[in-house]
Amino acid sequence: MTDTVSDSSTTDSWTVAGRTFRSRLIVGTGKYKDFEQNAAAVEASGAEIVTVAVRRVNVSDPKAPMLTDFIDPRKITYLPNTAGCFTAEDAIRTLRLAREAGGWDLVKLEVLGEARTLYPDMRETLKATEILANEGFLPMVYCVDDPIAAKQLEDAGAVAVMPLGAPIGSGLGIQNKVTVRLIVEGAKVPVLVDAGVGTASEAAVAMELGCDGVLMNTAIAEARDPIRMARAMKLAVEAGRDAYLAGRMAQRRYADPSSPLAGLI
């Protein structure tokens, strides 16, 4: 009799704000050579959600090339984001416009503190989260890798918290695994690493920490072969999730032989 192992990519799913997805990889729509390459990368990644910078990507002007002509919003969930916003007021205005343009209520909120680090301004982020939640938005919120801040966002109405792994676009990988794990352990909403992932092994680390998903843009868009990297990220997220569900072996200070040393011939 042969043991069988279920394929987590087809049997495992996650839910945010009542919407269920199979893919745990979210990809961005910036920095690609063109919309066609972006669409090909999304397909290779298997992603079911794409995040769209409302202030930078055309999703409403039919006189210019539109992302929706290449990535079908009937098949892929669009997640409007507030990239480039440095105050709560700007972020709220941007998402109100997005809702008017496309009827979106599931959104990604980010309020940046400064242009050099692109770190979130948590005071403005928290303020915007409260207002947006009260207006019926479902904000998935970019935040610092701080379990206290993550809990405050959840209490304010965030439907998901998205701690950075490292600065946006840096490709440095997850710098603080301990705090990301603490956020996962304390959260009642999905936790997704957002920003800093540079290659497939780093995406796997995020999933091995127990995160519900990973969001990335630059790691795929700036790869030498974006389509191939998108496929690698898909497999890495699936492998990391499987490893988390399997439960890693205990770490030991000394060697432990695979075969018993007693009873040797």
Salt bridges, closest charged atoms under 4 A:
ASP12 OD2 - ARG24 NE 2.99
ASP12 OD2 - ARG241 NE 2.70
GLU48 OE2 - ARG22 NH2 3.42
ASP72 OD2 - ARG74 NH2 3.04
GLU89 OE2 - ARG93 NH2 3.35
ASP90 OD1 - ARG93 NH1 2.82
ASP105 OD1 - ARG19 NH2 2.70
GLU110 OE1 - LYS108 NZ 2.81
GLU114 OE2 - ARG116 NH2 3.84
GLU124 OE2 - LYS127 NZ 3.00
GLU135 OE2 - ARG96 NH2 2.44
GLU154 OE2 - LYS151 NZ 3.41
ASP194 OD2 - LYS108 NZ 2.86
GLU222 OE2 - LYS31 NZ 3.84
GLU238 OE2 - LYS234 NZ 3.12
ASP256 OD2 - ARG252 NH1 3.68
